[in-house]
Amino acid sequence: MRDDAPVAAPTSGSGQVATSVGSSAPSAPSRVTPGGAARTGTIGVPAIRRPTTGPAPSAGAAPAAPAAEGSDDKALTAKPPMYLALREIVVETEPLIVDCVDQAHKRGKKLDGAAAFGFTLAREGDKVILTSTNIEFAGFADPATAECMRDAAKKIELDSLPEGVTSVTAFRKVTLKDGVLEENAVSDYSTYPPTRTPFAPPPPPPDK
């Protein structure tokens, strides 16, 4: 890491120590340029395993109102390019999260709960590399699955950072229900030097 490129250390609401990652680039990363199209390595199309059926609508229930045409596209267009780039790489690495859930199934575990994982990408010379990962919290009682999900960040790499930015720290939120992946998304991020409002990692769910 260059002396003139400080890295923003990820904050951990749970107090868990972040894991540093070597300076060598991860194997077969998912590459995304902020504001540009994704260039995917060998990860492939996400094999999302979510329920495809729901309860039948009750008799006489009013049909759901259709979404406004193009509303999702307009919402995404309003997001900063840095967020869109992070969102893309988190989606591209979803098959790794699904694999962690599958491994838990093989160990006889059907997990429920939410978890959050932080990762930091920093500029080093003409590259952007992963410098640290951490577990913010894990609401399911299986440390092996939490570690597996944290390590999914090792397949992430950005082609570039916005001008003047030396590092970015982001949070991936994962939610499991009855052993099925319900959510895998970027909950927030921060750049260094700051280019947006300071943020906080997603809070743990309240105790039941």
N, CA, C and O of each residue as an XYZ file, in Angstrom:
832
protein
N       0.853     -1.201      0.000
C       0.000      0.000      0.000
C       0.878      1.237      0.000
O       1.833      1.274      0.776
N       0.628      2.233     -0.800
C       1.424      3.431     -0.829
C       1.191      4.255      0.423
O       0.104      4.244      1.002
N       2.262      4.989      0.843
C       2.120      5.808      2.039
C       1.094      6.894      1.866
O       0.465      7.321      2.834
N       0.912      7.358      0.611
C      -0.016      8.462      0.382
C      -1.425      7.996      0.101
O      -2.263      8.794     -0.321
N      -1.713      6.711      0.325
C      -3.070      6.195      0.087
C      -3.581      5.506      1.324
O      -3.596      4.276      1.366
N      -4.021      6.273      2.378
C      -4.527      5.648      3.619
C      -5.796      4.885      3.368
O      -6.588      5.226      2.489
N      -5.981      3.828      4.165
C      -7.151      2.964      4.022
C      -8.087      3.187      5.183
O      -7.661      3.227      6.338
N      -9.359      3.331      4.880
C     -10.360      3.473      5.942
C     -10.623      2.125      6.558
O     -11.085      1.207      5.879
N     -10.331      1.990      7.854
C     -10.554      0.703      8.519
C     -12.025      0.483      8.703
O     -12.738      1.415      9.075
N     -12.517     -0.727      8.454
C     -13.946     -1.002      8.618
C     -14.347     -0.930     10.073
O     -13.638     -1.440     10.942
N     -15.470     -0.307     10.347
C     -15.966     -0.242     11.709
C     -16.782     -1.470     12.007
O     -17.532     -1.945     11.155
N     -16.644     -1.994     13.215
C     -17.357     -3.216     13.568
C     -18.203     -2.964     14.783
O     -17.695     -2.792     15.891
N     -19.531     -2.945     14.560
C     -20.446     -2.733     15.666
C     -20.397     -3.859     16.664
O     -20.725     -3.653     17.833
N     -19.991     -5.067     16.237
C     -19.968     -6.212     17.134
C     -18.637     -6.354     17.832
O     -18.500     -7.195     18.719
N     -17.623     -5.535     17.449
C     -16.332     -5.638     18.081
C     -15.479     -6.748     17.537
O     -14.403     -7.000     18.078
N     -15.907     -7.433     16.486
C     -15.117     -8.514     15.925
C     -13.990     -7.939     15.097
O     -14.157     -6.937     14.401
N     -12.843     -8.583     15.180
C     -11.650     -8.084     14.515
C     -11.730     -8.360     13.028
O     -12.092     -9.455     12.599
N     -11.384     -7.338     12.243
C     -11.381     -7.505     10.796
C     -10.209     -8.366     10.375
O      -9.165     -8.361     11.027
N     -10.371     -9.100      9.299
C      -9.317     -9.947      8.769
C      -8.642     -9.256      7.619
O      -9.300     -8.863      6.656
N      -7.320     -9.098      7.703
C      -6.585     -8.491      6.604
C      -6.406     -9.497      5.492
O      -6.327    -10.702      5.731
N      -6.344     -8.992      4.273
C      -6.200     -9.835      3.098
C      -4.914     -9.457      2.413
O      -4.552     -8.281      2.374
N      -4.208    -10.447      1.865
C      -2.948    -10.198      1.183
C      -3.120     -9.294     -0.005
O      -4.235     -9.103     -0.490
N      -2.019     -8.730     -0.486
C      -2.084     -7.762     -1.574
C      -2.258     -8.397     -2.925
O      -2.533     -7.689     -3.894
N      -2.109     -9.726     -3.041
C      -2.310    -10.367     -4.331
C      -3.778    -10.362     -4.674
O      -4.627    -10.503     -3.795
N      -4.089    -10.199     -5.968
C      -5.480    -10.131     -6.408
C      -6.167    -11.460     -6.229
O      -5.546    -12.500     -6.452
N      -7.452    -11.469     -5.827
C      -8.187    -12.730     -5.668
C      -8.311    -13.453     -7.002
O      -8.320    -12.841     -8.070
N      -8.407    -14.792     -6.903
C      -8.540    -15.576     -8.124
C      -9.912    -15.402     -8.717
O     -10.906    -15.358     -7.993
N      -9.978    -15.300    -10.048
C     -11.216    -15.180    -10.829
C     -12.211    -14.220    -10.193
O     -13.339    -14.609     -9.893
N     -11.796    -12.937     -9.977
C     -12.706    -12.008     -9.317
C     -13.814    -11.551    -10.234
O     -13.756    -11.692    -11.455
N     -14.835    -10.991     -9.588
C     -15.881    -10.316    -10.338
C     -15.484     -8.858    -10.419
O     -15.427     -8.181     -9.393
N     -15.201     -8.347    -11.637
C     -14.692     -6.989    -11.800
C     -15.800     -6.059    -12.252
O     -16.573     -6.380    -13.155
N     -15.866     -4.907    -11.614
C     -16.856     -3.903    -11.970
C     -16.179     -2.551    -11.959
O     -15.413     -2.252    -11.043
N     -16.446     -1.731    -12.955
C     -15.977     -0.356    -12.970
C     -17.115      0.544    -12.521
O     -18.188      0.504    -13.122
N     -16.915      1.378    -11.456
C     -17.991      2.256    -11.027
C     -18.513      3.097    -12.184
O     -17.756      3.791    -12.862
N     -19.838      3.019    -12.396
C     -20.451      3.757    -13.476
C     -20.400      3.043    -14.801
O     -20.895      3.563    -15.801
N     -19.800      1.841    -14.835
C     -19.685      1.090    -16.081
C     -20.299     -0.268    -15.962
O     -20.875     -0.598    -14.925
N     -20.191     -1.082    -17.015
C     -20.788     -2.417    -17.025
C     -19.893     -3.405    -16.297
O     -18.676     -3.229    -16.248
N     -20.491     -4.439    -15.735
C     -19.748     -5.466    -15.024
C     -19.023     -6.363    -16.006
O     -19.516     -6.647    -17.097
N     -17.806     -6.818    -15.584
C     -17.084     -7.799    -16.367
C     -16.858     -8.990    -15.463
O     -15.989     -8.954    -14.592
N     -17.611    -10.020    -15.655
C     -17.643    -11.152    -14.735
C     -16.573    -12.168    -15.070
O     -16.297    -12.439    -16.239
N     -15.953    -12.745    -13.999
C     -14.975    -13.799    -14.197
C     -15.676    -15.139    -14.310
O     -16.636    -15.278    -15.069
N     -15.202    -16.128    -13.559
C     -15.740    -17.474    -13.692
C     -16.866    -17.750    -12.713
O     -17.309    -18.892    -12.595
N     -17.342    -16.722    -12.004
C     -18.382    -16.951    -11.000
C     -19.684    -17.365    -11.664
O     -20.392    -18.224    -11.138
N     -20.013    -16.781    -12.794
C     -21.203    -17.188    -13.535
C     -22.457    -16.486    -13.049
O     -22.405    -15.626    -12.170
N     -23.575    -16.864    -13.628
C     -24.857    -16.251    -13.294
C     -25.306    -16.708    -11.913
O     -25.266    -17.905    -11.629
N     -25.733    -15.788    -11.044
C     -26.152    -16.181     -9.702
C     -27.246    -17.247     -9.722
O     -28.264    -17.099    -10.397
N     -27.013    -18.336     -8.961
C     -28.023    -19.392     -8.848
C     -28.853    -19.097     -7.612
O     -28.660    -19.713     -6.563
N     -29.759    -18.174     -7.736
C     -30.522    -17.711     -6.584
C     -31.553    -18.758     -6.183
O     -32.393    -19.168     -6.984
N     -31.470    -19.177     -4.938
C     -32.402    -20.198     -4.449
C     -33.337    -19.540     -3.457
O     -33.063    -19.493     -2.258
N     -34.412    -19.049     -3.956
C     -35.417    -18.415     -3.115
C     -36.753    -19.041     -3.423
O     -36.926    -19.607     -4.502
N     -37.709    -18.962     -2.510
C     -39.016    -19.568     -2.787
C     -39.624    -18.974     -4.056
O     -39.637    -17.756     -4.235
N     -40.123    -19.835     -4.925
C     -40.719    -19.370     -6.171
C     -42.238    -19.406     -6.110
O     -42.920    -18.973     -7.039
N     -42.755    -19.924     -5.015
C     -44.210    -19.964     -4.858
C     -44.589    -19.364     -3.523
O     -43.796    -19.394     -2.582
N     -45.767    -18.831     -3.428
C     -46.243    -18.255     -2.180
C     -47.641    -18.757     -1.883
O     -48.191    -19.547     -2.649
N     -48.220    -18.310     -0.783
C     -49.569    -18.763     -0.443
C     -50.577    -18.267     -1.476
O     -50.436    -17.177     -2.030
N     -51.593    -19.088     -1.721
C     -52.611    -18.708     -2.707
C     -53.377    -17.507     -2.192
O     -53.644    -17.425     -0.994
N     -53.742    -16.564     -3.067
C     -54.490    -15.393     -2.617
C     -55.863    -15.796     -2.083
O     -56.507    -16.705     -2.606
N     -56.291    -15.111     -1.047
C     -57.587    -15.439     -0.455
C     -58.704    -15.033     -1.401
O     -58.542    -14.143     -2.236
N     -59.851    -15.710     -1.251
C     -60.973    -15.437     -2.140
C     -61.421    -13.994     -1.994
O     -61.581    -13.488     -0.883
N     -61.619    -13.344     -3.117
C     -62.087    -11.966     -3.113
C     -61.019    -10.927     -2.856
O     -61.311     -9.733     -2.781
N     -59.758    -11.383     -2.718
C     -58.688    -10.422     -2.462
C     -58.446     -9.582     -3.696
O     -58.508    -10.084     -4.819
N     -58.173     -8.316     -3.495
C     -57.921     -7.420     -4.622
C     -56.555     -7.715     -5.204
O     -55.612     -7.953     -4.449
N     -56.414     -7.709     -6.528
C     -55.101     -7.953     -7.133
C     -54.132     -6.843     -6.779
O     -54.517     -5.687     -6.603
N     -52.858     -7.222     -6.676
C     -51.836     -6.236     -6.343
C     -51.701     -5.226     -7.465
O     -51.794     -5.574     -8.642
N     -51.481     -3.982     -7.098
C     -51.325     -2.933     -8.108
C     -50.013     -3.127     -8.840
O     -48.996     -3.383     -8.195
N     -49.992     -3.017    -10.161
C     -48.748     -3.191    -10.906
C     -47.777     -2.069    -10.603
O     -48.179     -0.932    -10.354
N     -46.479     -2.404    -10.627
C     -45.454     -1.393    -10.392
C     -45.420     -0.430    -11.566
O     -45.687     -0.808    -12.707
N     -45.095      0.797    -11.275
C     -45.000      1.789    -12.337
C     -43.909      1.389    -13.308
O     -42.826      0.972    -12.898
N     -44.192      1.516    -14.593
C     -43.241      1.084    -15.607
C     -41.947      1.871    -15.472
O     -41.940      3.102    -15.449
N     -40.831      1.108    -15.383
C     -39.522      1.735    -15.301
C     -39.189      2.317    -13.942
O     -38.178      3.006    -13.810
N     -40.021      2.060    -12.901
C     -39.784      2.674    -11.593
C     -38.483      2.181    -10.981
O     -37.739      2.977    -10.409
N     -38.188      0.880    -11.088
C     -36.945      0.347    -10.541
C     -35.741      0.950    -11.241
O     -34.755      1.307    -10.595
N     -35.819      1.066    -12.566
C     -34.705      1.639    -13.317
C     -34.453      3.086    -12.905
O     -33.303      3.506    -12.772
N     -35.526      3.846    -12.703
C     -35.372      5.242    -12.312
C     -34.749      5.345    -10.928
O     -33.914      6.215    -10.680
N     -35.159      4.445    -10.017
C     -34.615      4.464     -8.660
C     -33.120      4.174     -8.678
O     -32.353      4.814     -7.958
N     -32.700      3.202     -9.505
C     -31.291      2.861     -9.576
C     -30.487      3.971    -10.233
O     -29.353      4.243     -9.836
N     -31.073      4.610    -11.235
C     -30.368      5.688    -11.926
C     -30.019      6.813    -10.963
O     -29.010      7.495    -11.139
N     -30.854      7.007     -9.942
C     -30.625      8.079     -8.982
C     -29.531      7.733     -7.975
O     -29.083      8.605     -7.231
N     -29.095      6.471     -7.940
C     -28.068      6.057     -6.995
C     -26.682      6.469     -7.492
O     -26.469      6.561     -8.701
N     -25.716      6.724     -6.564
C     -24.349      7.055     -6.972
C     -23.705      5.879     -7.708
O     -24.004      4.724     -7.404
N     -22.817      6.163     -8.683
C     -22.132      5.077     -9.412
C     -21.390      4.123     -8.485
O     -21.306      2.929     -8.772
N     -20.845      4.633     -7.368
C     -20.124      3.761     -6.449
C     -21.063      2.726     -5.847
O     -20.702      1.556     -5.719
N     -22.271      3.155     -5.474
C     -23.249      2.207     -4.938
C     -23.615      1.163     -5.982
O     -23.696     -0.024     -5.668
N     -23.834      1.588     -7.210
C     -24.219      0.658     -8.270
C     -23.129     -0.372     -8.524
O     -23.424     -1.541     -8.769
N     -21.854      0.061     -8.466
C     -20.748     -0.871     -8.662
C     -20.688     -1.892     -7.539
O     -20.483     -3.080     -7.786
N     -20.868     -1.434     -6.301
C     -20.854     -2.350     -5.158
C     -22.042     -3.305     -5.213
O     -21.903     -4.493     -4.924
N     -23.203     -2.785     -5.583
C     -24.392     -3.627     -5.707
C     -24.148     -4.737     -6.727
O     -24.533     -5.886     -6.510
N     -23.507     -4.385     -7.834
C     -23.257     -5.368     -8.895
C     -22.353     -6.501     -8.412
O     -22.640     -7.672     -8.662
N     -21.261     -6.158     -7.721
C     -20.338     -7.213     -7.303
C     -20.919     -8.063     -6.173
O     -20.596     -9.246     -6.063
N     -21.768     -7.475     -5.338
C     -22.433     -8.265     -4.293
C     -23.405     -9.258     -4.924
O     -23.496    -10.404     -4.483
N     -24.130     -8.827     -5.949
C     -25.035     -9.739     -6.656
C     -24.232    -10.823     -7.389
O     -24.620    -11.992     -7.381
N     -23.123    -10.441     -8.018
C     -22.327    -11.402     -8.776
C     -21.728    -12.483     -7.880
O     -21.503    -13.604     -8.337
N     -21.468    -12.168     -6.622
C     -20.898    -13.155     -5.699
C     -21.965    -13.883     -4.886
O     -21.633    -14.623     -3.960
N     -23.241    -13.684     -5.218
C     -24.311    -14.370     -4.484
C     -24.200    -15.895     -4.548
O     -24.520    -16.552     -3.557
N     -23.764    -16.491     -5.664
C     -23.623    -17.957     -5.663
C     -22.698    -18.479     -4.558
O     -22.865    -19.605     -4.090
N     -21.724    -17.661     -4.141
C     -20.842    -18.073     -3.051
C     -21.599    -18.083     -1.728
O     -21.353    -18.939     -0.878
N     -22.517    -17.137     -1.550
C     -23.343    -17.110     -0.339
C     -24.276    -18.320     -0.332
O     -24.456    -18.969      0.699
N     -24.870    -18.617     -1.492
C     -25.746    -19.792     -1.605
C     -24.968    -21.061     -1.280
O     -25.491    -21.962     -0.625
N     -23.718    -21.134     -1.737
C     -22.889    -22.318     -1.460
C     -22.655    -22.467      0.046
O     -22.628    -23.586      0.558
N     -22.489    -21.359      0.751
C     -22.310    -21.414      2.207
C     -23.559    -21.995      2.868
O     -23.459    -22.780      3.811
N     -24.740    -21.604      2.370
C     -25.995    -22.141      2.905
C     -26.092    -23.637      2.603
O     -26.535    -24.415      3.449
N     -25.680    -24.040      1.401
C     -25.709    -25.460      1.035
C     -24.796    -26.282      1.942
O     -25.142    -27.392      2.347
N     -23.629    -25.724      2.255
C     -22.709    -26.431      3.151
C     -23.328    -26.613      4.534
O     -23.143    -27.650      5.171
N     -24.058    -25.611      4.992
C     -24.747    -25.727      6.286
C     -25.807    -26.820      6.232
O     -25.981    -27.573      7.189
N     -26.526    -26.903      5.091
C     -27.531    -27.965      4.935
C     -26.875    -29.337      5.065
O     -27.425    -30.236      5.701
N     -25.700    -29.493      4.463
C     -25.003    -30.781      4.510
C     -24.573    -31.140      5.926
O     -24.398    -32.315      6.251
N     -24.403    -30.122      6.764
C     -24.064    -30.365      8.171
C     -25.320    -30.511      9.029
O     -25.235    -30.595     10.254
N     -26.482    -30.540      8.379
C     -27.736    -30.722      9.098
C     -28.279    -29.468      9.738
O     -29.063    -29.551     10.683
N     -27.877    -28.291      9.242
C     -28.317    -27.031      9.840
C     -29.269    -26.299      8.899
O     -28.976    -26.121      7.716
N     -30.411    -25.880      9.438
C     -31.395    -25.098      8.698
C     -31.463    -23.734      9.378
O     -32.136    -23.565     10.394
N     -30.754    -22.761      8.800
C     -30.480    -21.514      9.490
C     -31.552    -20.451      9.267
O     -32.177    -20.376      8.210
N     -31.741    -19.632     10.304
C     -32.651    -18.492     10.274
C     -31.922    -17.287     10.855
O     -31.161    -17.419     11.814
N     -32.156    -16.107     10.268
C     -31.608    -14.892     10.859
C     -30.885    -14.029      9.852
O     -30.699    -14.407      8.695
N     -30.478    -12.850     10.320
C     -29.778    -11.890      9.473
C     -28.321    -11.779      9.908
O     -27.970    -12.081     11.048
N     -27.485    -11.342      8.975
C     -26.069    -11.140      9.256
C     -25.558    -10.009      8.376
O     -26.148     -9.705      7.339
N     -24.459     -9.386      8.794
C     -23.853     -8.315      8.003
C     -22.344     -8.521      7.968
O     -21.729     -8.896      8.967
N     -21.762     -8.269      6.806
C     -20.338     -8.499      6.583
C     -19.729     -7.265      5.927
O     -20.257     -6.761      4.936
N     -18.622     -6.779      6.478
C     -17.948     -5.620      5.921
C     -16.752     -6.029      5.085
O     -16.130     -7.060      5.338
N     -16.434     -5.220      4.091
C     -15.212     -5.428      3.320
C     -14.691     -4.079      2.837
O     -15.463     -3.161      2.559
N     -13.357     -3.975      2.741
C     -12.719     -2.731      2.314
C     -11.875     -2.980      1.082
O     -11.087     -3.924      1.035
N     -12.044     -2.126      0.082
C     -11.259     -2.154     -1.147
C     -10.462     -0.856     -1.195
O     -11.000      0.219     -0.931
N      -9.176     -0.959     -1.535
C      -8.321      0.228     -1.515
C      -7.450      0.300     -2.759
O      -7.127     -0.713     -3.380
N      -7.083      1.522     -3.102
C      -6.208      1.757     -4.241
C      -4.768      1.403     -3.860
O      -4.269      1.832     -2.820
N      -4.115      0.625     -4.705
C      -2.693      0.306     -4.522
C      -2.027      0.402     -5.887
O      -2.168     -0.492     -6.722
N      -1.303      1.490     -6.107
C      -0.730      1.728     -7.420
C      -1.833      1.949     -8.432
O      -2.692      2.812     -8.249
N      -1.808      1.162     -9.509
C      -2.857      1.292    -10.527
C      -3.938      0.235    -10.365
O      -4.730      0.019    -11.283
N      -3.984     -0.431     -9.206
C      -4.986     -1.464     -8.948
C      -5.839     -1.096     -7.749
O      -5.478     -0.228     -6.954
N      -6.989     -1.776     -7.627
C      -7.833     -1.680     -6.446
C      -7.938     -3.080     -5.872
O      -8.402     -3.998     -6.549
N      -7.513     -3.251     -4.635
C      -7.449     -4.591     -4.050
C      -8.277     -4.665     -2.771
O      -8.571     -3.650     -2.140
N      -8.645     -5.890     -2.407
C      -9.345     -6.146     -1.143
C      -8.317     -6.123     -0.024
O      -7.323     -6.846     -0.085
N      -8.541     -5.297      1.004
C      -7.577     -5.185      2.098
C      -8.062     -5.768      3.411
O      -7.242     -6.132      4.254
N      -9.376     -5.869      3.614
C      -9.867     -6.460      4.864
C     -11.316     -6.887      4.723
O     -12.057     -6.371      3.886
N     -11.709     -7.852      5.568
C     -13.093     -8.309      5.652
C     -13.444     -8.479      7.127
O     -12.551     -8.682      7.950
N     -14.702     -8.401      7.469
C     -15.079     -8.636      8.860
C     -16.540     -9.038      8.962
O     -17.328     -8.818      8.043
N     -16.884     -9.628     10.092
C     -18.267     -9.992     10.406
C     -18.801     -8.944     11.372
O     -18.303     -8.811     12.490
N     -19.827     -8.192     10.935
C     -20.425     -7.191     11.814
C     -21.303     -7.855     12.873
O     -21.198     -7.548     14.060
N     -22.157     -8.754     12.438
C     -22.963     -9.563     13.353
C     -23.523    -10.740     12.560
O     -23.607    -10.690     11.333
N     -23.898    -11.784     13.263
C     -24.517    -12.954     12.651
C     -25.636    -13.426     13.559
O     -25.397    -13.835     14.695
N     -26.866    -13.366     13.049
C     -28.020    -13.721     13.854
C     -28.372    -15.195     13.822
O     -29.393    -15.602     14.377
N     -27.531    -16.006     13.173
C     -27.750    -17.452     13.175
C     -26.568    -18.119     13.869
O     -25.423    -17.690     13.725
N     -26.865    -19.175     14.624
C     -25.858    -19.802     15.478
C     -25.036    -20.835     14.708
O     -25.136    -22.037     14.953
N     -24.229    -20.346     13.781
C     -23.351    -21.242     13.033
C     -22.133    -20.446     12.563
O     -22.144    -19.900     11.460
N     -21.078    -20.373     13.390
C     -19.893    -19.589     13.045
C     -19.259    -19.990     11.712
O     -18.721    -19.140     11.002
N     -19.318    -21.277     11.369
C     -18.696    -21.726     10.122
C     -19.368    -21.080      8.911
O     -18.693    -20.710      7.951
N     -20.697    -20.945      8.953
C     -21.416    -20.305      7.853
C     -21.109    -18.814      7.799
O     -20.959    -18.256      6.712
N     -21.014    -18.170      8.942
C     -20.675    -16.746      8.973
C     -19.286    -16.508      8.377
O     -19.095    -15.570      7.603
N     -18.320    -17.353      8.736
C     -16.968    -17.221      8.179
C     -16.984    -17.452      6.674
O     -16.309    -16.749      5.922
N     -17.750    -18.431      6.246
C     -17.855    -18.739      4.818
C     -18.413    -17.538      4.053
O     -17.910    -17.195      2.984
N     -19.449    -16.902      4.599
C     -20.057    -15.755      3.929
C     -19.119    -14.554      3.922
O     -19.069    -13.806      2.945
N     -18.381    -14.371      5.003
C     -17.413    -13.280      5.024
C     -16.365    -13.471      3.929
O     -15.969    -12.514      3.265
N     -15.920    -14.716      3.748
C     -14.874    -15.006      2.771
C     -15.330    -14.831      1.331
O     -14.503    -14.800      0.420
N     -16.649    -14.716      1.112
C     -17.138    -14.470     -0.251
C     -16.568    -13.174     -0.805
O     -16.439    -13.020     -2.020
N     -16.225    -12.241      0.077
C     -15.665    -10.962     -0.364
C     -14.297    -11.123     -1.022
O     -13.841    -10.224     -1.728
N     -13.640    -12.264     -0.796
C     -12.315    -12.470     -1.385
C     -12.376    -12.638     -2.899
O     -11.346    -12.595     -3.572
N     -13.570    -12.825     -3.433
C     -13.744    -12.926     -4.884
C     -14.135    -11.576     -5.502
O     -14.471    -11.500     -6.683
N     -14.088    -10.531     -4.700
C     -14.501     -9.208     -5.165
C     -13.279     -8.361     -5.513
O     -12.276     -8.371     -4.800
N     -13.382     -7.628     -6.625
C     -12.372     -6.633     -6.968
C     -13.003     -5.597     -7.896
O     -13.788     -5.935     -8.783
N     -12.650     -4.345     -7.679
C     -13.100     -3.264     -8.558
C     -11.978     -2.895     -9.515
O     -10.800     -2.996     -9.170
N     -12.345     -2.468    -10.715
C     -11.355     -1.996    -11.669
C     -10.811     -0.633    -11.274
O      -9.644     -0.333    -11.525
N     -11.651      0.200    -10.653
C     -11.216      1.549    -10.310
C     -12.080      2.111     -9.199
O     -13.142      1.576     -8.883
N     -11.604      3.202     -8.611
C     -12.356      3.968     -7.626
C     -12.569      5.379     -8.185
O     -11.805      5.816     -9.045
N     -13.580      6.086     -7.717
C     -13.790      7.456     -8.188
C     -12.552      8.324     -7.950
O     -11.779      8.068     -7.027
N     -12.371      9.326     -8.763
C     -11.215     10.214     -8.649
C     -11.153     10.833     -7.256
O     -12.149     11.350     -6.749
N      -9.976     10.774     -6.650
C      -9.783     11.336     -5.325
C     -10.082     10.388     -4.182
O      -9.758     10.695     -3.035
N     -10.693      9.239     -4.461
C     -11.027      8.249     -3.430
C      -9.923      7.201     -3.352
O      -9.515      6.654     -4.377
N      -9.440      6.919     -2.150
C      -8.382      5.927     -1.984
C      -8.890      4.580     -1.484
O      -8.220      3.563     -1.661
N     -10.079      4.562     -0.854
C     -10.631      3.285     -0.397
C     -12.130      3.398     -0.207
O     -12.674      4.495     -0.073
N     -12.795      2.244     -0.197
C     -14.230      2.189      0.066
C     -14.498      0.998      0.983
O     -13.967     -0.092      0.772
N     -15.314      1.217      1.990
C     -15.755      0.159      2.891
C     -17.254     -0.034      2.699
O     -18.013      0.935      2.732
N     -17.683     -1.268      2.499
C     -19.096     -1.555      2.238
C     -19.583     -2.669      3.146
O     -18.792     -3.427      3.706
N     -20.910     -2.755      3.283
C     -21.533     -3.795      4.084
C     -22.494     -4.610      3.231
O     -23.324     -4.066      2.503
N     -22.362     -5.918      3.336
C     -23.290     -6.856      2.703
C     -24.241     -7.371      3.791
O     -23.804     -7.881      4.823
N     -25.545     -7.228      3.541
C     -26.532     -7.784      4.469
C     -27.100     -9.067      3.878
O     -27.497     -9.104      2.714
N     -27.136    -10.118      4.692
C     -27.663    -11.415      4.285
C     -28.771    -11.806      5.248
O     -28.618    -11.687      6.463
N     -29.893    -12.277      4.701
C     -30.993    -12.763      5.531
C     -31.371    -14.174      5.096
O     -31.574    -14.433      3.909
N     -31.464    -15.079      6.059
C     -31.869    -16.466      5.804
C     -33.190    -16.741      6.506
O     -33.435    -16.255      7.610
N     -34.038    -17.527      5.848
C     -35.301    -17.935      6.465
C     -35.558    -19.390      6.123
O     -35.636    -19.765      4.953
N     -35.689    -20.214      7.172
C     -35.911    -21.654      6.995
C     -34.849    -22.276      6.095
O     -35.150    -23.142      5.273
N     -33.605    -21.828      6.257
C     -32.518    -22.408      5.483
C     -32.442    -21.947      4.046
O     -31.728    -22.551      3.247
N     -33.169    -20.876      3.688
C     -33.194    -20.364      2.313
C     -32.713    -18.918      2.309
O     -33.076    -18.140      3.191
N     -31.903    -18.560      1.327
C     -31.426    -17.188      1.196
C     -32.568    -16.275      0.763
O     -33.134    -16.434     -0.318
N     -32.895    -15.312      1.631
C     -33.970    -14.360      1.347
C     -33.436    -13.024      0.845
O     -34.095    -12.353      0.052
N     -32.245    -12.634      1.302
C     -31.719    -11.320      0.956
C     -30.202    -11.359      0.893
O     -29.556    -11.976      1.739
N     -29.635    -10.702     -0.106
C     -28.194    -10.516     -0.260
C     -28.026     -9.166     -0.933
O     -28.240     -9.044     -2.139
N     -27.644     -8.145     -0.164
C     -27.651     -6.794     -0.715
C     -26.629     -5.909     -0.017
O     -26.179     -6.210      1.089
N     -26.265     -4.806     -0.683
C     -25.431     -3.771     -0.068
C     -26.329     -2.932      0.828
O     -27.319     -2.369      0.361
N     -25.992     -2.841      2.116
C     -26.810     -2.043      3.026
C     -26.292     -0.616      3.131
O     -27.081      0.309      3.324
N     -24.975     -0.416      3.008
C     -24.412      0.928      3.032
C     -22.932      0.852      2.685
O     -22.357     -0.234      2.608
N     -22.323      2.013      2.477
C     -20.897      2.066      2.177
C     -20.359      3.440      2.550
O     -21.124      4.382      2.754
N     -19.028      3.546      2.637
C     -18.374      4.815      2.914
C     -17.062      4.860      2.161
O     -16.394      3.837      2.008
N     -16.686      6.045      1.687
C     -15.423      6.200      0.974
C     -14.430      6.989      1.826
O     -14.807      7.699      2.758
N     -13.150      6.844      1.479
C     -12.110      7.644      2.121
C     -11.230      8.253      1.032
O     -10.735      7.520      0.176
N     -11.023      9.552      1.037
C     -11.654     10.544      1.904
C     -13.175     10.561      1.712
O     -13.671     10.150      0.663
N     -13.906     11.028      2.712
C     -15.370     10.988      2.630
C     -15.900     11.792      1.443
O     -15.445     12.904      1.177
N     -16.861     11.215      0.743
C     -17.516     11.905     -0.363
C     -19.022     11.934     -0.158
O     -19.756     12.414     -1.021
N     -19.491     11.423      0.979
C     -20.912     11.379      1.251
C     -21.141     11.400      2.756
O     -20.179     11.399      3.524
N     -22.387     11.420      3.186
C     -22.736     11.480      4.595
C     -22.183     10.261      5.335
O     -22.314      9.143      4.837
N     -21.568     10.443      6.510
C     -21.072      9.291      7.272
C     -22.173      8.276      7.519
O     -23.354      8.615      7.583
N     -21.766      7.040      7.654
C     -22.723      5.954      7.746
C     -22.429      5.092      8.963
O     -21.419      5.273      9.644
N     -23.314      4.166      9.219
C     -23.132      3.201     10.297
C     -23.491      1.830      9.753
O     -24.367      1.719      8.895
N     -22.825      0.771     10.240
C     -23.191     -0.575      9.791
C     -24.612     -0.909     10.198
O     -25.130     -0.324     11.149
N     -25.255     -1.835      9.501
C     -26.627     -2.204      9.866
C     -26.678     -2.753     11.274
O     -25.848     -3.589     11.631
N     -27.633     -2.307     12.095
C     -27.698     -2.796     13.469
C     -28.177     -4.229     13.531
O     -28.914     -4.669     12.649
N     -27.773     -4.969     14.557
C     -28.290     -6.342     14.723
C     -29.786     -6.296     14.946
O     -30.304     -5.313     15.478
N     -30.496     -7.355     14.544
C     -31.945     -7.391     14.805
C     -32.199     -7.431     16.301
O     -31.381     -7.981     17.038
N     -33.311     -6.867     16.780
C     -33.599     -6.869     18.214
C     -33.801     -8.285     18.719
O     -34.259     -9.170     17.996
N     -33.442     -8.473     19.991
C     -33.625     -9.794     20.621
C     -35.110    -10.113     20.677
O     -35.948     -9.267     20.990
N     -35.403    -11.382     20.357
C     -36.809    -11.810     20.405
C     -37.199    -12.185     21.830
O     -38.342    -12.570     22.076
